[in-house]
Amino acid sequence: MRQPDQGRRVPAGHRSPAGWARVLRGSPATLTFVGLFWAAGALSASFRSGPPPFLLPHVAATSHSVPEHWWALLLSGFWERDLAGFIVGTLVVLLAGLPLERRLGSLKFTAAALGGHVLGMLATLGFLAAARGLMGSWIRDLSGHFFLGPSALACAAAMAATASLSTLWRRRLRVVLLAVLLLFAMYAGGFEDLVRLGAAAAGGLLGPVLVGRRPRFGRPAVSRHEARILVALLLTVAAVGPVVAGLAPHAVGPLSVLKYLFTNIQPVDPAALQASCSRPADLRDCAAAQLQLRAGAGGIFMAILPSFLLLLLADGLRRGRRFAWAGALLIQASLSLLAAVTIAGVLLPPPGPGSPAREGVGGIELSGYSHPLSLVLPMLLPVFLTVLLLAGRNLFPVRAPRGTYLRLARRVLVALVLLSLVYVGLGLALAPGFTPAPGMPQLLADVPDRFLPLGFLVDRSPAFFPESTAAVVLYESIGVVFWAWTGALLLRTFLRPAHGRHSADEEQARHILKSHGGGSLSWMTTWSGNSYWFTSSSFIAYRVLNGVAIALGPPVGPAAEREAAFTEFARYCRFSGWTPCFYFVPESLRTLGASLGWGSVQVAQETVLRLDEVSFRGKKFQDIRTALNRAAKAGIRAEWTTFAQAPIAVQAQIEAISEEWVADKKVPEMGFTLGSLDELDDPEVRCLLAIDADHTVHALASWLPVYRNGYVAGWTLDFMRRRGDGFRASIDFLIASAALSLQDEGCEFMSLSGAPLARGVAGPAGTEGTVAAGADANGTLDRMLDWLGAALEPVYGFRSLLAFKAKFKPDYAPMYLLYPDAAALPAIANAITRAYLPSINLGQGLTLVRGLLARR
C-alpha cells in the first residue's frame, strides 16, 4: 500500500540532494550553456571589463553586425560586460533553464533559446532599418549600443515554453512578459531592450511549432474580469513607463518623451548651475535648477505623483470599480490636454525671427526633435487611453457603498488642512533654516506647492529654499505624507465590499423579490445591466437594445397584479418608442399573453428537481452514484461558501478556473441570463466547491436563491466551471451533493436552470419545441433562434448541457419568448443576440457563421 505522503509534490525549497540531482540531470542543455558561458569569459579575460577590444566586434551584436560580423548575432549570448554580468546572467539562465528545459525537452529548449535569440536579433535590425526615416534621432542614438548576455536567450525560451501551458496561463504569462519588455523597449529604448523584445516575440512564434501546432493570431476571447485586468495592466505600463524614462540616465525610446507630461526633473550640473546663477538675466533658470537640485526622495515621489495615482487607480480598475474608472479617465484626459498643448507647440510655426526656442510642458525644449511625428505620435498615447476607457465603460460597473467617497473626501480635506497648519507652524519655527527666511505670508503662499507634483512648478521661481536638514525634511515630507495617506484611504475604498448597498432601484427590486417571491430565474433580475420599471408593489427588469425592450422573466410581485403590470409595461414601452418583449417566461405568462393577442415561441427548457423525491437510487442514477463514490475515494468533498467569504487562495483558484474556461472559447463570454464572476460575487449567492485535502478546487457551482413570501424555497443553478486537469465527474458530484444537502436543509426544489437556445428535449407531456398558434408568423424568429443555438453549440454546448442535466431525471418546464407583433421579430432576434453577446466583433461573428456552416 502506498504511504500517505508518497507521490506528493515536494516544494522546491525542500528538495533533497537526490531531488536536485534529478533536476540537474534533466537539464543538460542549461548546464552546458553555463559551462560554455564561463569558459568563454575566462579564456577571453572578460571578467573585469568585458571582451577585449580586438574581440568585441566579433562577439557583441550591434546595429551594424550584418553582414560583416553576422556570427556576432549568435555569439553575443555567450559573453557579458563584467564579472557581475556573468553572475547575473548565470542566475537568469538557471532560473529560466532548469524548469523550462524539463518542460520542453532539451532539444526543443535549445532550439527555442538559440533560434529565438538569433531571430530576435534579425527582427531588431530589420525594425531599426525600417524606422530610420521616421525615428532617425532614436536610431542614431542606438548606433553606438551593443548587446551581450543570455537575457534574450532566456526571454525566447520562456515565451516558447508558454505554448505548452493551458490557454489561460499561456496568455497571462505572455501578456505580462511582453508588457514588461515593451515598457523598457518603448520608454528606455536601448538596443538591448529591443533585442529582448524581438527574442520574446520570436520565441512566441517558435513555441507552437515546437510543440506541434500552428501559431494562432487574432483577438483572443476574454471574460469581462480578464478584460479589466488587461486594461489595468495597460494603464500600469503607461504609468510606470514615464517614470522609467525619467529616472533612466539615457532613455531614448520613442515613448520616452511622455515623461514631460509627468515630470520635468532633469539632472543638474553644479558648474552649469553656478554659471546660470551668476547672470542676473538667468535668475528664473537658476531658481528652477536649484529646486531640481534639492529634489531628494520626497521630491522624486512628488514628481512621479501622477504615476502613483494611476497605479492606485489601476488596482481599482482590476476590481471593476466605477470610481477608479472615473479617476483614471480624468487623469488621462488631463494628460491628453497637456499633450495637445505640447503638440501645438511643435506644429505651430515659431512666433517670429529671433524668438526664443519653443517650449513644451514644464519648459522642456522641443527644438531638438528632428521630425515632428517623433513627438506628436507618442503624445497621442494618453488620447488613446482616454478613448479606451470610454469604450470600456461597461467593464467597470462596481460602485462602492453609498457615502464611501463622501467620507473619503472629508478625511482627505481634514488631512490637507492639518498638514497645511503643521507646515506653516513648523516653517515659522524653522525659518532660519530657509534661504531667505520666510514669514507667515510666504509660507501660506507656498502651501499649495507642497501638495502638487514638483514637475509642474519649475516655471515659477520658488520664494525660498530649505537649507538645514530639518527644513529639507519638512519641505519634502508634507506632500509625501498627504498623498500616502490619501492613497491608503483610496485603496481601502476599493477593498470595501460593494454588496449590501445598492442603487435605490435595485434595493427596491430586491425588497419586492424577497417579500413576494418570483420564479426560479427571478434573481437574475438583480444583475448589473438591467433597468427597472415599477408599479406600487411589482417590478419588471428590462434592458433596451436597438429599440427593443427585453423584459427578463415575468413581472415580480403579487400574482394579482401580474396582468396589470404586463399591460402597463407594454404601454410604457410603446410610449417610449420601444418594441416590448418578454424573455424566459413560464407557461402561465404565455397564456396571459395569448389572451391579449401576443405571440410566443419556446426558447429554452428549465429542468427542476423536486427535492422531496430525490434519492439517486436505482439503475438510472448509476452515473451519479459513481461520481459520488469516486469523489469520496479521491478525498474530494463538497463545501458550501460564498465568494466573499472564501479564502483569498480559493478565490484566486475560482478566478483561474473561470478564466481558463473562457480562454478556450473562440467568442466572448456571454451575459444576460448567463452569470459570470461578477454575478458570483454576491453575498446572497451560494457557491458549492469540489475541493480536496490539499485545498485544490476542482470545480464550483453557484446557486441563486428563489424566494417565496419572505423565505428561500429553493435554489437555482447558475455558474458552473471545472478545472481542466481536475476530477472529471466533478460537476455531477456537485449537483448531486447540492441536491442532497439542500434536501437536508428542507428546501422544496432545486432548479438546474434553463439552457438558453436549447429546445430539443421533450417535457413530461411530450411537447418538443412548443410554438404558439400561428407558427407561420413566428417562423422567422424560430429559425433565427435555432440558427443561433446551432452556431453556439460547438462553443458553448447549450444543447449538450440540456442533455447532461437529463441524467438527474428532472421535471421539464418550457420557457417562452412573448412578442406583440410578428413584424418586429427580426429586430427582437437581433436584440437577443446582442444581449447574450454584447461585445462580439465582426471576426467573432464570422466564427459563429463558420461553425454553423461546418455542421451542415
Salt bridges, closest charged atoms under 4 A:
ASP5 OD1 - ARG8 NH1 3.77
ASP193 OD1 - ARG196 NH1 3.24
GLU226 OE2 - ARG171 NH2 3.76
GLU226 OE1 - ARG172 NH2 3.32
ASP282 OD2 - ARG279 NE 2.50
ASP285 OD1 - ARG284 NH1 3.65
ASP315 OD1 - ARG318 NH2 2.88
ASP315 OD2 - ARG319 NE 3.10
ASP446 OD2 - ARG450 NE 2.85
ASP449 OD2 - ARG460 NH2 1.92
ASP459 OD1 - ARG284 NH2 3.21
GLU467 OE2 - ARG294 NH2 3.12
GLU506 OE2 - HIS502 ND1 3.38
GLU506 OE2 - ARG510 NH2 3.33
GLU587 OE2 - ARG590 NH1 3.34
GLU639 OE1 - ARG637 NH2 2.99
GLU655 OE2 - HIS225 NE2 3.72
GLU659 OE2 - HIS225 ND1 3.02
GLU669 OE2 - ARG721 NH2 3.94
ASP678 OD2 - ARG224 NE 3.54
ASP678 OD1 - ARG228 NH2 2.54
GLU679 OE1 - ARG224 NH2 3.59
ASP682 OD2 - ARG510 NH2 3.03
GLU684 OE2 - LYS514 NZ 2.62
ASP692 OD2 - HIS698 NE2 2.91
ASP732 OD2 - LYS807 NZ 2.76
GLU745 OE1 - ARG686 NH1 3.04
GLU748 OE1 - ARG708 NH1 2.58
ASP782 OD1 - ARG759 NH1 2.49
ASP786 OD1 - ARG759 NH2 2.41
ASP811 OD2 - ARG610 NE 3.63
